[in-house]
Amino acid sequence: MTEREYKTALFPGSFDPFTAGHEAIVEEGLRVFDKVVIAIGANTEKHGLLTVENRLRLIEQFYKDDERVEVVTYNSLTGDFCRERGIKFMLRGVRNTLDFEYERNIMQLNKQLYPEITTVLLFTPAHLSAVSSSAIREILHFGGDVKALMPSKIDLKDYL
């Protein structure tokens, strides 16, 4: 079965690191779609907490037992990557009104450039709405504990 024969959604992001909020969006996405492709944008100009390779390894390891989740990296416009893969749905998470406005603008641009791709916005559960990769990086920078903000099976020490 190809990705064109069933509903696949691309969930793009930097995932630096993959958070409990990301996990919640993937889980909700799997209630709507047959498959979720987590696409890690590879920006060689950006140096974050984890290398792209370690982000890929972390997320692949986390979803190793779920054949409905695929993890890939890409280095192109997200819409072009969707076209290359034949994926017609883009999945995005929204935590707050700022995220909503940002995602709505991106969605409108993508609709003009890629009219065949539908963006689906899913809202992060309220108890995770303050969780972001940048907040986790900041907390780690100052030696804080981020276990409550991460998926329970992930130990970031294994990927730093």
C-alpha positions in Angstrom: 0.0 0.0 0.0 1.4 3.4 -0.9 1.0 6.6 1.0 -1.5 7.7 -1.6 -3.8 4.8 -0.8 -4.4 5.7 2.8 -4.3 8.8 4.9 -0.9 9.9 5.9 -0.1 13.1 7.6 3.3 14.8 7.8 4.2 16.3 11.2 7.1 18.7 10.5 9.3 20.4 13.0 12.7 20.7 14.5 11.8 18.5 17.5 14.9 19.8 19.5 14.0 18.0 21.7 10.9 15.9 21.1 8.5 16.8 24.0 5.4 15.4 25.7 3.5 18.0 23.7 4.8 16.6 20.4 3.9 13.1 21.7 0.3 14.2 22.4 0.0 15.6 18.8 1.3 12.4 17.3 -1.1 10.3 19.4 -4.1 12.5 18.5 -3.0 12.5 14.8 -3.0 8.7 14.8 -6.7 8.9 15.8 -7.4 10.8 12.6 -4.8 9.4 10.2 -3.6 5.9 9.3 0.0 7.0 9.5 2.0 10.0 10.8 5.4 10.8 9.3 7.4 12.9 11.8 9.7 15.0 9.6 12.7 16.6 11.2 13.7 19.7 9.4 17.5 19.6 8.9 18.7 23.2 9.2 22.5 23.0 9.0 22.8 26.7 10.0 21.1 26.0 13.4 22.9 24.4 16.3 20.6 23.3 18.9 20.5 21.0 21.9 20.6 17.7 19.9 22.1 16.9 16.5 19.7 16.0 13.8 21.0 12.5 13.9 20.3 12.2 17.6 16.8 13.7 17.2 16.1 11.1 14.5 17.5 8.3 16.7 15.5 9.5 19.8 12.2 9.6 18.0 12.7 6.4 16.1 13.6 4.6 19.3 10.5 6.1 21.0 8.2 4.8 18.2 10.1 1.6 17.3 7.1 -0.6 18.1 4.5 1.5 16.2 4.5 0.8 12.5 2.0 3.7 12.0 4.8 6.2 12.8 7.7 6.9 10.5 10.6 9.3 11.3 12.5 11.1 8.5 14.7 14.1 8.0 14.4 16.6 5.2 16.1 19.6 3.9 13.6 21.4 1.6 10.4 23.3 1.7 7.9 21.2 3.7 5.3 21.4 0.9 7.8 20.2 -1.6 8.7 17.3 0.7 5.0 16.4 1.0 4.7 16.5 -2.8 7.7 14.2 -3.2 6.2 11.7 -0.8 2.6 12.0 -2.1 1.4 13.2 1.3 -1.8 15.3 1.2 -2.0 16.3 4.8 0.2 18.4 7.1 -0.3 18.0 10.8 0.6 21.0 13.1 0.2 21.4 16.8 -1.2 24.6 18.4 -0.5 25.5 22.1 -1.9 29.0 22.3 -3.2 32.0 20.3 0.3 32.9 19.2 0.8 29.5 17.7 -2.6 29.7 16.1 -1.8 33.0 14.3 1.6 31.7 13.2 0.2 28.4 11.9 -2.8 30.1 10.2 -0.4 32.4 8.2 1.8 29.4 7.2 -1.3 27.4 6.3 -2.5 30.2 4.0 0.8 30.5 2.2 1.0 26.7 1.8 -2.5 26.7 0.4 -1.4 29.1 -2.3 1.8 27.2 -3.1 0.4 23.7 -2.6 -3.3 23.7 -3.1 -3.5 19.9 -2.9 -2.2 19.8 0.7 -4.5 20.3 3.6 -3.2 21.5 7.0 -4.8 20.0 10.0 -4.3 21.9 13.3 -4.5 19.9 16.5 -4.6 21.6 19.9 -2.1 20.5 22.6 -3.8 19.3 25.7 -4.2 22.1 28.3 -1.8 20.6 30.8 1.0 20.6 28.1 0.3 24.0 26.6 3.3 25.7 28.2 5.7 22.9 27.1 8.0 23.8 24.2 11.4 22.6 23.0 12.9 26.1 23.6 11.6 26.0 27.2 13.1 22.6 27.7 16.5 23.8 26.3 16.4 26.8 28.7 15.6 24.7 31.7 18.4 22.3 30.8 20.8 25.1 30.3 20.3 26.1 33.9 20.5 22.6 35.3 16.7 22.1 35.8 14.8 18.8 35.6 12.7 18.3 32.5 11.4 14.8 33.1 7.8 16.0 33.6 7.9 17.8 30.2 9.3 14.8 28.2 7.6 11.6 27.1 8.1 9.1 30.0 10.3 6.7 28.1 12.8 9.3 27.0 16.0 10.0 28.9 17.7 13.0 27.1 21.1 12.0 28.6 21.2 9.2 26.1 21.1 11.6 23.2 23.1 14.7 24.3 
